């Protein structure tokens, strides 16, 4: 856990101690709500500790039948009440000690109730520290073994996702990802479509997006990854990302560094990098705001982009129409309006059918 995450855990423990230590006011409750709302990582840390706190009063049941203060024999708690399995004897020993410390601290806190508020608050703080140790013990084991979470979007839908590490993802139309966060790496499997990532800084845990045979790695930055079959497109709007490609002869992982403003298209033939400004990158990401931006783009390419967002597709009716070029910013949510604009701006005729719109040159 890095310093920032550790500080968040300590702050969450302090809030929990104040809340359960007595003399809890409406102003303090409002302050806690503001702290929780400030970042997803705050809420995740608080809920994790709150869950451990609720369990601490029942921890003594884990040692039922044993003399007071005696630890169960080695291996007995390998599978515990939380449904977690320790991976080594040393981790199991540390886990057992954390449980006993938390249970003892909880008893101290309960005996302190009824005494002076200051002493009660101090006991609660001690208990919260023990609960923090407990949460770190079982929480990180659970974090290491967490099952991937799957997210999907339908055609024409966008979805914003707050990840547990404080990062965020915006999924484009008809996309699918799986997210697996461990103590060693934050792994995203982009199965289809496109997603934009705002990555929380954590040098100890790289943020890696797998898109077929390509792997895009960052620590703290903003970038998008789009997967069209075997083609992968990356756009970087902040920081630097690393594009790794599986080498066909097995000699290693060729690496391409992409700074802010650049983009890359990775195909079977290789990687094509285009330098640009941050403004260029932001224009390429305007789909997040509901727009598609074209700059002297062949109509066939523009139509293919629109069809990613609409169930009623645009169809190119002849080769001459396909070669026409278009520029401008257009809302992707309405192909009918786009067809109307094409008829006004280009030598194009649109034939509207029930299930499609066919574009012919005129």
ABEGO torsion letter per residue (X at the ends): XBAAAAAAAAAAAAAAAAAAAEGBBAAAAAAAAAAAAABAAAAAAAAAAAAAAAAAAAAAAAABGBBBGBBBBBGAAABBAAGBBBABAAAAAAAAAAAAAAAAAAAAAAAABGBBAAAAAAAAAAAAAAAAAAAAAAAAAAAAABBBBBBBBBBGBBBBBBBAAGBBBBBBBGBBBBBBBBAABBBBBBABEBBBBBBBBBAABBBBBBBEABBBBBABBBBBBBBBEABBBBBBABEBBBBBBBBAAGAEBBBBBBBBGBBBBBBAAEBBBBBBBAAAAAAAAAAAAGBBBBBGBBAAAAAAAAAAABABBBBBABAAAAABBBBEBBBAABAAAAAAAAAAABBBBBBBBAABBBBBBX
